[in-house]
Amino acid sequence: MSAILDAVAEQRLPAGAKLGEQALSDLFQCRAVRRALATLAAQNVVELRPNRGAFVVTPSPQEARDVFQARRAIERTIARQAASNAKPDDIAYLRENILAESEAHRRADKPTELRLTRQFHMYLAQIAGNHVLERFLSELTMRSTLILGIYSLSEHSCASEAEHMRIVDALEAGDTGLLLELTDSHLRHLEAHLNFDIPQTAALSLQDQLFRHPIEA
């Protein structure tokens, strides 16, 4: 269910949100909801609780630390491989992505900004060309979005965009050592702004969480 993945990636569907089978069937006019939820559970996006239903996963503080540790290990390898594979078109695409991210931030369009931030990291994985690492990173970035939605001390800011730009500068210059250092420090900066004492609850309906615009009757 791409709508669920998109809603999680844009922090419209927060950790702990209940995904009722009947409500999803009504929204999507689909009878294969249970199978779709099982697929999302295999991707660690949804948790299936016996006799209670399906919920968006809620990463614990330890899981949050583990996710960022895993991301640092994986993204350093991705950065090293991307440094050998990056072409001028790749650099141009990444710079355009950052500009779009900055514009979304200026408009206070958080869902778009979050999507573009994740897209930046995933495109680096595409440049690296290791499809196994790309799949791992796809799951980890999704879980990171949930983690930031629960525990982040502050809203996403242009600091991330500036860090992305420095990463692209190092990639274009072929400075692998600096690229690895910037990648590591960027992820540590994100983790450093987590506060594990802040709970967060959802108030929107499932339909509003899943879709940025109302469904036409």
C-alpha positions in Angstrom: 0.0 0.0 0.0 2.0 3.0 -1.3 -0.4 5.4 0.4 0.5 4.1 3.8 4.3 4.2 3.0 3.9 7.7 1.6 2.0 8.9 4.7 4.6 7.4 7.1 7.5 8.9 5.0 5.8 12.4 5.3 4.9 12.0 9.0 1.2 12.3 8.3 0.7 8.8 9.7 2.6 8.7 13.0 4.0 5.9 15.1 1.4 4.0 17.0 -1.5 4.9 14.6 -4.1 2.1 14.3 -4.7 0.8 10.9 -8.2 -0.8 11.0 -8.8 -3.3 8.3 -12.4 -2.3 7.7 -11.4 1.4 7.6 -8.7 0.7 5.0 -11.0 -1.5 3.0 -13.5 1.3 2.8 -10.9 4.0 1.9 -9.2 1.9 -0.8 -12.2 -0.2 -1.9 -9.9 -3.2 -1.6 -10.3 -6.6 -0.2 -6.6 -7.5 0.1 -5.9 -5.3 3.0 -4.8 -8.1 5.3 -2.2 -9.2 2.8 -1.0 -5.6 2.3 -0.6 -5.2 6.1 1.4 -8.4 6.3 3.7 -7.0 3.6 4.2 -3.8 5.5 4.9 -5.8 8.7 7.6 -7.6 6.8 9.1 -4.2 6.0 9.0 -3.2 9.7 6.6 -0.4 9.0 3.5 -2.0 10.6 3.2 -4.2 13.8 0.5 -6.8 13.8 -0.8 -7.4 17.4 -2.8 -10.5 18.1 -6.5 -9.7 18.8 -5.8 -6.0 18.5 -5.0 -5.3 14.9 -2.4 -3.4 12.9 -0.5 -0.4 14.1 2.3 1.8 12.7 5.4 0.7 14.5 6.7 2.7 17.5 10.5 2.4 17.7 11.8 2.4 21.2 14.8 4.6 22.2 17.1 1.7 21.9 15.7 0.8 18.5 16.2 4.5 17.5 19.9 4.3 18.5 20.3 1.0 16.6 18.7 2.5 13.5 21.1 5.5 13.4 24.0 3.2 14.1 23.0 1.0 11.2 22.5 4.0 8.9 26.0 5.3 9.7 27.5 2.0 8.8 25.5 1.5 5.6 25.6 5.1 4.4 29.4 5.3 4.8 29.7 2.3 2.4 27.1 3.9 0.1 29.0 7.2 0.1 32.3 5.4 -0.7 30.8 3.6 -3.6 28.9 6.7 -4.8 32.2 8.6 -4.9 33.4 6.2 -7.6 30.2 6.1 -9.6 28.8 9.7 -9.5 28.4 11.4 -12.9 27.7 15.1 -13.6 24.0 14.3 -14.1 23.9 12.8 -10.7 25.4 15.9 -9.1 23.0 18.1 -10.9 20.0 16.0 -9.8 21.2 16.1 -6.2 21.6 19.8 -6.3 18.1 20.2 -7.8 16.7 18.0 -5.0 18.3 20.2 -2.4 16.9 23.4 -3.9 13.4 21.8 -4.0 13.9 20.7 -0.4 14.8 24.3 0.6 11.8 25.7 -1.3 9.5 23.2 0.5 11.0 24.4 3.8 10.4 28.0 2.9 6.7 27.2 2.1 6.5 25.3 5.4 5.5 22.2 3.3 6.8 19.6 5.8 5.5 16.5 4.0 7.3 17.5 0.7 10.4 18.5 2.6 10.5 15.1 4.4 10.0 13.3 1.1 12.8 15.2 -0.6 15.1 14.6 2.3 14.6 10.9 2.2 14.9 11.0 -1.6 18.3 12.6 -1.3 19.7 9.7 0.7 18.0 7.1 -1.5 19.4 8.7 -4.7 22.9 8.4 -3.3 22.2 4.7 -2.7 21.1 4.4 -6.4 24.4 6.0 -7.5 26.3 3.5 -5.3 24.7 0.8 -7.3 24.3 -1.8 -4.5 20.7 -2.9 -4.6 20.9 -4.8 -1.3 22.2 -1.8 0.6 19.5 0.3 -1.2 16.8 -2.0 0.1 18.2 -1.8 3.6 18.5 1.9 3.5 14.9 2.2 2.3 13.6 0.5 5.4 16.0 2.4 7.7 15.1 5.8 6.3 11.4 5.0 6.8 12.0 4.0 10.4 14.1 7.2 10.9 11.1 9.3 9.8 9.0 7.6 12.5 11.8 8.1 15.0 12.1 11.8 14.2 8.3 12.2 14.4 8.3 10.9 17.9 11.5 12.1 19.5 12.8 15.1 17.5 13.6 18.1 19.7 12.8 20.6 16.9 11.3 20.8 13.4 13.4 19.9 10.4 15.4 23.0 9.4 17.6 24.3 6.7 20.6 23.0 8.6 19.9 19.6 7.0 19.8 21.2 3.5 23.2 22.9 4.1 24.7 19.6 5.2 23.3 17.9 2.1 24.9 20.6 0.0 28.3 20.1 1.6 28.0 16.3 1.0 27.3 17.0 -2.7 30.3 19.4 -2.9 32.6 16.7 -1.5 31.0 14.1 -3.9 31.6 16.4 -6.9 35.2 17.1 -5.8 35.9 13.4 -5.4 37.1 13.9 -1.8 36.1 10.5 -0.4 37.5 11.2 3.0 35.6 14.4 3.5 32.5 12.8 2.0 32.6 10.0 4.6 33.2 12.5 7.4 30.3 14.7 6.3 27.9 11.7 5.9 28.7 10.5 9.4 28.4 13.9 11.0 25.1 14.6 9.3 23.6 11.4 10.7 25.0 12.1 14.2 23.6 15.6 14.0 20.1 14.1 13.4 20.5 11.7 16.2 21.8 14.3 18.6 18.5 16.2 18.3 16.4 13.3 19.6 14.7 13.6 23.0 13.4 10.3 24.3 11.2 11.9 26.9 8.7 13.5 24.5 5.6 11.4 23.7 3.5 12.3 20.6 -0.1 11.4 19.8 -2.2 11.6 16.7 -5.4 13.5 16.5 -6.3 13.3 12.8 -8.6 10.7 11.3 -7.1 7.8 9.4 -8.3 9.3 6.0 -6.7 12.7 6.8 -3.4 10.9 7.9 -3.3 8.9 4.7 -4.1 11.5 2.1 -2.8 15.1 1.9 -6.0 16.1 0.1 -9.6 15.0 0.8 -10.9 12.1 -1.2 -13.6 13.2 -3.6 -17.0 11.6 -2.9 
